[in-house]
């Protein structure tokens, strides 16, 4: 059976970081995720999805992601239940996030301009492998990544029809 969730949305409030009695970090947050269609009034609606994330990822989320941050989340749906103070059984369905990724720069989120999703600032990579992390550029200048230059030079490529596989 498959239980995979991939979400992209904005955090609706600052993540709430707590620790269990066993000193495990846990953060709860809510994501606003736009629906793919518009309602009868022509407006796009959003779903507000409750999420929980554990351990080091929870601490990273609480340190880096604030209200309004655009993030991507991967995880699974989980349903739990408990008895409230009135003796009623309460069911809670939430996304248990395995990992998250910041999807925009801090300067873009704060409206300072000069930043893009691959701009001068990047949060630490949240992947579990040991890939190198992007460096933070402290002078707020957008680095020249050579994207403006023509990768093929100034002359057009000459390809004969015999070289094409189709």
Secondary structure, DSSP 4 states (H G I P E B T S, - for coil): ----EEEEEEESS--EEEE-TT--EEEEEEEEEEEEEE-TTSPEEEEEEEEEEEHHHHHHHHHH--TT-EEEEEEEEEEEEEE-TTS-EEEEEEEEEEEEEE-S-HHHHTT-SS--TTSS--PPP--SS-PPPPPP-TT-PPP--S-SS-TT-SSPP---GGGS--
